[in-house]
Amino acid sequence: MDGSPHHAVAAAILPLVGGAANVTTVAHCMTRLRLGLRDHTAVREAELRALPAVLGVVEAGDTYQIVLGPGTVARVAPAFEALLTAETARAEAAQAETAPAGLAGSGRPPGNGSPGNGGSPGGGGTARRGAELRAAQKARNATPVKVLLRRIAGVFVPLIPALIGCGILAGLNGVLVNLGVLPGLTPVLTALASGFMSLLPVFVGWSAAREFGGTPVLGGAVGAIVVFPGVERIEVFGQHLSPGQGGVLGALAAAVLAVHVEKACRRRLPDVLDVLVTPAVTILVAGLATVYGLMFAAGAVADAIGELASALLSGGGAVAGFVLGGLFLPLVMLGLHQALIPIHATLIEQYGHTALLPILAMAGAGQVGAAVAVYLRLPRERELRATIRSALPAGLLGVGEPLIYGVSLPLGRPFVTACAGGAFGGAFIGLFHTLGQPVGATAIGPSGWALFPLLQGGGPPLVSVAVYAGGLLTGYLAGFLITYCFGLRAITLPATGPTDPAGPTDPAGSADPAAPAEPADPAARGRMGGRPVSRSD
C-alpha cells in the first residue's frame, strides 16, 4: 500500500492540512475528502490546490473538503486514515520523551499561509477573489439551520455507494426485462437491487444515530420498526399501519429522537444500570413515538413530496425545469441544496427514481459551457485557462467545484450566465416530462456524464438516455452562447495599477473598488492569482 499512488496522494495532503496533530476527523463522500481540522489557518491552501490529484477545495462550516473526484477519493481516504494513525502513534511515542510539539509538526514556517493564499505573495486577481468568496460563503453557511441541513446530508452520504450500486443493477435489470433476454437472471438482479432499498430505513436510522452522536445500532433498531411486516397488524387511531409507511423520513425522525432519549438516560442513570436500562428505554420511547405518530406524520410528508414533484414536473414542464435548473447553483452557494437529499431519497423509495436529479444536474452543464466561453474569450489569461483545462474533465463528470470556485464565481457575471445555461438544460428535460417522457435517476450522488448508467424513465432506456443527453447539450450550448455574448461583454483588463482613476474593474464588467488590480507587469499579468500554473489548480 505504501507504494501506491493513492498513498502518495494522502502523504502529500497530510502536511499541507497542518499535519496529523491538526486533523480531528476523516470522512469522505462521492468526490470529497472531508476533514475536521483544529486550526483552518494551518492549511497551506495554494500548495494543496497545486497537487495534481486535487480538483479543488471547499470550506463548509467546520469541515474542510478536498475535491479528489469519484473513485479516487474512495481509495485516498483509507490511505489517509492509515497514514494519520501511523503519524499519531509516532507522535504519542515521541511525546513520552519530549514535550508535545502542537501544530509545529507540520513544518509550516511562522506566518506562512492562510486560507486562500497559502503564504504566496501578491495573491491578486481571480485567486484572491475566489478565496474571499469562499470565506464569505463559509460565514453565511454557519447558521443553525444550515448546520442542521449539513448533518442531515451527512446521514445519507455514507449510503450513496450502495444506492449507486443498487441503482446500476436496477437499470441493468430493466434493460434485460425490456429486451426479453436472460429471464433466469432478472429475478436474481431484482433481489440484488431491491434488497438494500427494502431495508433503507434501517440504514438511515443507523447512520442518523451515528451522525447525531448516539449508538448506531439503536438508531437502526427504531428504523427497523418502519419496515417490519408485523406493523400491518397494529391499529392506531382506527387505521392500520403499513410496512414502510413514513419511509426514510420516519426512520430519520425516529433515530434522532432515539439519540435524545439515549443521551438523557445516560446523563441520569448510574453506570451499573445504564447498560441494561438505556437501550430498552431508548427503543421503547422512540419506538412508541414512531408507531403512534412519526409513521403517520412522515408518511403524509412523503406522500406530499411525491405528489408535489409529480404535479410540478407534469404541470410545470419546461417552466418548472427552467426554474429548478437555474436556481440549483445559488442553492448550493447558500448551503440549502442539502435539504434536497432526503427528498431525493424519498422519491427513490416511492417511485424507484428521483425525477428532480437529472434536471438539477443541468446546472453543471451550464458551468461547463460558460467555462469554455471564458477560455475562448480570454486567450491571454494563461493561469485561468490552465485552471479551466484541468477542471473541465471533472466538470463533465459532474464535479463542479473547481469550475465554480476557480472560474465562474470569482469572475461574477459568468456565474450568472452559467446558471442561465443550466436553466435552459432543465427546461429541455422538463418539456419531455410534459410530453410523457420523464427521466429520473435511480440513485443520488453522480451527475454529468456519470449519471448515464443510473437513468430511468417511463419509456425505453435509450429514450431516457437521449433526453438526458439532449438536456446536457442544451445546457452546454446555452451556457456557452450566453456567456460568450453577455458574460464578458464589458470586461476591461487594465494595464495600470491601482492608481487608475476609474478604479480596478472586475472581470464581470462592474467597477469594484475592493477588487484587486491586475499587475502592471506583463509577466505577472499572466498569473491572475500570483500562483504558479498547475493542471490541478
N, C-alpha and C positions, 0 to 999 in steps of 0.2 A: 504493500500500500504506500510505503514511504516514497517509492519511486514513481508513483502515478502522477499524471498531470493534474488531477483534481487535488491531490495532497499538496502539490506545488502551489496551486492557486490559494488554498487555505493558508499555507505557510506565508504566502506573500501578503494576504489580507490581515492576518493577526497583528503584526507590529504596527500596521497603518491605522488600526482602530484603537490604539493605545495599549496593546499587549494584553496578556491573559488577565492581569490584575484589573483591567478596565471593563471586562466582559462579565455581565451578570447572568444573562440568559441567551440561549441559542435556539432558534426555530427556523422553519422555512415553509414557504408556500409553493405555488406552482413555478414562480420565477424569481423569488427574492429570498436572500438570506437575511433573517430578521434577528437583530442583536439588541439586547438590553445592555446599555452602557452606563457606567457610573459617571463619566465625565465626557460629554459630547465634544468639548473643546480639545480633547486629546486626539481627535481624529485628524489625520493628515489627508484631507479630502482630495486635494489636487493630485497627490500621488496615488491615492486609491482609484480615482477615476482614470488615471493613466494606465492602469493594469489592463492588458489585452482582454482578459476574461470578464471585466466589469463593464456592464452596459449602462450603468447609471446608479445613482444613489438617491434615496428619498428619506427624509426625516418625517415620521408620523408619530406625533406625541412623544412618548418615552422610547419608542423603538427606532433604531437606525437600520434602514433596509437597503441592502446591496443587491442590485438587479443583476442576476447572472444568467437568466434565461431558463426556459423549460428544459428539463433533463439534466442540465449542468448543475443546477442548484441542489438537486436530489443527491448528487454524488459529492459535491463540495461540502455540504452541511455535515455529514458524518465524519469526513476527514477533518473539518474544522473542530468538531467536538472532541475528536480523539487528540488532536494537537493541543487543544485547550486543556484537556485533562492531564496530558503529559507535562505541559508547562506549569500548571498549577501544582502538580506533585513535586516538580523540581523546586518550585518556589517555596513550598512548605518544608522541603528537606533543607534548603538553604537557610530558612528562617530560624532553624534551631541553632545555627552558628552565628548568623548576623542579624542585624535589625531589619525589619521589613522595609523594603525599598519603595512601597507605594506604587505610584504610576511611573516612577523613574525607570522601571524595567523596560519601558517601551523604547528607550533610547531617543526620545524626542528632545531636541535642543530646547532650552527655555525660550518661551515666546514663539516657538515655531508652530505655525498652523492654527487656524481657527476655521470653523465651518465655512466653507465657501472659498477659502483661498489657500489653505494648506501651507501658509507661510510664504507663498510665492509673491515676489514683489510686483507692483504695478498691475494688480488684478482688476483691470477695467473691462469695459465693453460687455459683451454678451455673458461671459462667465460670472462677473460680479453681479450683474442684474439677475441672473438665474439664482445665485446664492441668496440675494436679498429677497427674491420672491419665495424661495423655499423657506427662509426664516420667518417671513410674514405668514406664510401658509401654516407653518408649524404652530405659531401663536394662535391663529384662528381656530385650529383644529384641537386645541386643548380644552374646549368646553366640556362640561359633564355629559351632554347629550352625545357629542361626537366620540368621547371616550367610551361611552356605553355601546355605541354602534360598532366601534372597533373591537370591543370584547365579544359582541355577538358575532361579528365576522370571524373572529378568532375561533369560535365554536365550530364553524363549518370548514375552515381552511384545512385542518387535518383530514377531513373526509373527502376532499376533492380528488385525490388519486383513485380511490375506489369508485367514486362517481364517474370519473372518466373511463376507467377500465370497463365498468359495467355498461356505460353508455355506448362504448365502441362495440361491445359484444351484442348489445341490443340492436344496434344499427346493422351489424353483420347478419344477425338472425332475421331481421326484416327483409334484407336483400334476398337471402336464401328462400324465405317464405314466398316472396313475390315472384321469384324465378321458378318456384316449384321444384327445387333440387335439394338433395340430401335430406329427405324427410325424416330419416332416423336421427340426424344430428340436431335438427332445430329444437326438439324438446329439451335436449341437453343444454343448448345455448340459452334457452328461455330460463332454465333453472339457474344457470351461472349468472345471467344478467339480472335476474329478479330477486335472487336470494338476499343480497345486500339491501336492495331497495325495500323489501318487505320488512326488514328489521331496522330501517333507517332511524326511526325514533329512539331505538335503544342506543345506537351510536351517538346520536345527537345528545341524549341525556348524559352519556359517559363523558363526551367532550365538553359539554356545558359545565358539568360539575368540576372538571379539571380546570377549565378556564376561569371559573369564578371562585376557585380556592377551596373546593370541597373534595370529598372522596369520590373518585370517578365511578367506582362500581356501584355506589349508592345512587348516583345520577342515572346510571344505566338501568338500575332496578326499577326506579319510578318511571323511566321512559318505556320500559317493557310493558308496563300496565296498559299503555295506549294501544299496543298491538296484540295484547293477549286475547286469544279467541274467546275465552270464557266471559269476557265483559258483555257479550251479547245476551247473557242470561241475567244481567243486572238491570233493574228498572229504577230509574231516577226521575222523580217528578212526573211520573206517568209515562215516561218514554224509555225504551230500551236503548242501551248504548250499542255502538257498532265498533268492531275491531278496527283500529286505525283512525277513529274519529278524533279530530284535533291534530293528527299527524305530527310533523316536526315542530310546529309551533306549540302544541300541547306538551310535547316532551321537553322542549326548551324551557317553558314556563315551570313545569314540574321540577326539573332539575335545579333551576335557580332557587325555587322555594326550598327544595331539599337542602341546598347548601346553607341557606339561612337558618333552617331548623337545626342542622348539624352543628353549625358554629354556636348557636345559642345553647345547645345541650353541652357541648364541650366546655363552654365558659362556666357552667353551673354545676356540673357533675364531678364528683371525685374520680380519680383515676381508676379505682377499683370497680366502679360502676360504669364508667364511660364505655369500655369495650363491649359491654352487653346491652346497655340501655340506649346509647346514642344511635346505633344503626337501626334498632327496632322502632324507636320513636321517629326517626327521620323518615323511614319508609311509611310508617303508619300515618303521620300527619300529612306528608306530601302526597301519599297515595290517596287518602280520603279526599283531599282537596282536588286531586286530579279527576277522580271518579265523579265527585258531586259538583264540580264546577269547571275545571280547566278544560276537560274534554269537550264540554258543550260550548264554552266560550271560544276556545281555539278552533273548534270545528266551524263555528259561524264565521270567524275571521277568515279561515282558509277558503270556505265557500265563497265569501265575498271577494277575496283576491282573485280566485279563478274566474268568477263571473265578470268582474270589472275588467280583467285583462282581455277576456274574450270579447266583451262589448266594445272595449276601447279599440281593439285592432279590427274587429269586424265592421264596426260602425264608423270609426275614425279613418281607417285605411291609411292613405298617403299622408293625410294631415297629422294623424297620431304618430306615424313613423317619422315624419319630419321633425316634430317636436321632441320625441324621445331621442332620435339620433343626434339632434343639435344640442340638447341640454346635458347629455351624459358627461362630457368632459368638464363643464362647470360643476356638476355634482361631484365629480372626482376631486376637483380642486377644493371644494367646500367640505370634503370628507363625508358627504351624505350618501355616496354610492353604496356604502357598506350596508345600508338599510335594505338594499335590493337582494342581498344574498339569501336571507330566509324566504323572500318572495319567490326567487328562482327555485329554491328547494321545494317550496310548497307546490308550485306549478308542476315540477318534475314528478313529485309524488302523486299528484292528482291525474295528470294527463300523460305522463311519460316523457314530457319535454317542456321546456320553457320557450314560449314564443317571443319573449322580450329580448333574450340574449343576442340573437342574430341582428336585431335592429340596433341595439346598443353597441354592438361590435363595429358598426359603420363609423363610429366616432374615430376609431383608429385608422380607417381607410381615408377619412378626410385629413388626418395628420400626415399620412404618407404622401398624399397628393400635394399638400401645402409644402412639405419639406422639399419635394422635387422642384417645385416652383421657386422656392428660395434658392436652391442650389443653382438653378439656371440664371436667376436674376442677379446674383451676387458672385460673379466669376472671380473677383479679386480677393474675396474673403476666404483665404486658404484654410484657416483653422475651422471656421464654421462649415465649410464644405467637407472637411475631413470628418467633422462630427456627424454630418448628415450621411456620408458614405458608410460610416461604421454603424450608425443607428438604423439605417433603412432595413437591413435584413431582419433585425429584431422587430421593427415596426410591422413588417409584412406578416410576421408570425404572431402579432397581437401584443407584443411587449412595447408599449408606447412611451414609457417614462423617458428614455433617452431623447426622443424627438420632442416631447413636451417641454422638459426642463432644459434641454440643450439648444433648442432651436425656436419653436413657435412661441412659447410663453415669454422668454426674455425679449423677443422682438415685438411682442404686443399684438399688433394687428394680424399677423399670420395665425395666431391662436384663434382669433375670431373667425377668420376665413376658413380655417381648418374645421371649426365647429359647423360652419355652413356646409362644407363638403360632406360631413357626417350626416347632416340633416337631409341632404338630397339622397344619400345612400339609404337612410332609414325610410324615406318616403317611397323609394323604389320597392323595398320589401313590404312596407305597409300596403302599398297598392295591390300586391299579389294576395295579401290576406283578404282584401275585399273581393278579389276575383276568385276566391275559393282555392288558392294555393298557398296555405300558410306554411311557414318554415320555422322550425323550432330546434333547440339543442337539447340533447339527452343528458348533458352534464354542464356544470359551470366550471370556470377557470380559463380554458383556452379561448382564443379569439383570433381574428385574422384568418390566415390560411390554416392555422392549427385547428380551426373549428370544423373543417370539412368532414372529418371522419365521424363527427358527432351529430350531424344534421338529421332531422327527421321532420316530416310534414304530413299533410293529408293525402298526398299523392305518391307516385313512384319516387324512389330515392334520387334518381337522376334529375327529376324536376326540382326537388329541393336544392340540390347542388347547383343547378342552373340559376335558380332565383337568387340564391345567396351570392354566387359569383357575379351575377348582374348587379347586385347591390354594391359589392366591393368595387367593381369597375366604375359604377356611377359615383361612388364616394371618392375614388382616386381622381377621376376626371374633374368632378365638380371642385374638389379641394385644390387641384392644380390650377384650373382656369380662374377661379375666384381669387386665389392668392396671387397668381401671376398678373392679373389685370388690376386688382384693387389692394391686395395685401401689402405691396411695397411701392405703390404709386408715388407717394410723397417722400420716399426715402432720400436723405441727404447725408453723405459721408464727409463731414468737414475735415479739411486738411489742417486747419488751425487748431490751436489748443483751446483751453477754457476761456481765453481772452476774447474769443469771437463774440462780437456784440449781440448776435442773435441767440447766443447760448447754444449748448450742445443739443442736437436733435436726435431723438431716439430712432432706431431703425424702423419703427412703425409709423413714423411720419409726424409725431406730435412733439412739440417742444417740451422738454422735461429738464428743469434746472437741476434736479437731483441726479440725472443720468450722467455717467462718466463720459468725458470727451474722448474721442478717438485720438490715439497718439499721433503727433505730427510727424514722427519719424516713419518714413515709408517702410522700413524693415519691421518696425513694431506694429504697423498698421495691419500686417498680415497675421498678427497674433491677437485676435479680438479680445481674448481674455488674459493676455500676458502669460499664457501657459504653453508649454511645448505641444505641438500637434501629435496626437496619437490616434490610433484607429479604434480605441475603445472609449474615447472621451465622451 
